[in-house]
Amino acid sequence: MTDAIATTTLPLPAHRRGKVRDVYELGPDRLLLVATDRVSAFDVVMHETVPFKGIVLTQLTAWWLRQLEPIVPHHMLGTAIDPLLDEFPALRAHREVLRGRIMVSRRTEVYPVECIMRGYLSGSAWKEYRHSGTLAGETLPPGLVESDRLHPAIFSPATKAESGHDENITTATMASVVGDATARELEGLSRAIYDFACRTAEPRGIIIADTKFEFGQVNGHTLLIDEVLTPDSSRFWPADQYVAGRGQSSYDKQPLRDYLDGERLAGRWNGDAPPPRLPDEVIAATSARYLDAYRRVTGASLDIATLT
């Protein structure tokens, strides 16, 4: 297996380069998603890469999409490298770079919103509530504390941003962007997916505090797209350590967030690009959290050597 991958340059038409994924065109109906080891936090991409991160994102997303097939159709067509190389022989020189981190997907018309489910009051939601008692401008009950469980879980859409910061919006604003019927459909799907994910994670000792989903449509049919229930898109908390009223330890990229929070509190970083340099121990701890998240969610360690 190759070292950590910061970027790819493949002999395919480039579609776009996101914060983490390089996306290429495979004809008019398919895309190739390549999850690099770039890492972002607070919507800012770091200078450094996190080993194995892209492989975890791809393989964990694929695992969840297979579990979710009775609930929602998705964009994934496959993650195996050999069929792709047979179809596009020019990619054979890139086999070791791509193995384990690719997803061949249906091409969709992407809805321009992120669908966030919040089951607990944490992160940016806690910061807004502490300041104004609201979430995306909508009033929450008084007296909540950090990490409180929200009954029921709150659907909290946001704008999508390839660079810069996403922005929480109200459901009414979302409906004005995608239409009333689509807004209701996306909220319903988001709630169903989140409920299933929580039921799946609970016996594994994991609380899914919050997570975000993205959707697209093909011929009028809505599909779940992009990454799903990964450490990049979710907060996974150990259930046996949960105590409301404080921040929680996490199975995601919390070591990175904690370091950056410290840099902001110390006045060494204003929260925008360029980010501070990351110490080696923060990178190593973050990599270990990604691999641990995969193991805890799926019940099996990620065997990098066996990926095809």
Secondary structure, 3 states (H helix, E strand, C coil): CCCCCCCCCCCCCEEEECCCEEEEECCCCEEEEEECCEEEECCEEEEEECCCHHHHHHHHHHHHHHHHCCCCCECEEECCHHHHHHHCHHHHHHHHHHCCCEEEEECCEECCEEEEEEEECCHHHHHHHHHHCEECCEECCCCCCCCCEEEEEEEEEEECCCCCCCCECCHHHHHHHHCHHHHHHHHHHHHHHHHHHHHHHHHHCEEEEEEEEEEEEECCEEEEECCCCCCCCEEEEEHHHCCCCCCCCCCCCHHHHHHHHHHHHCCCCCCCCCCCCCCHHHHHHHHHHHHHHHHHHHCCCCCHHHCC
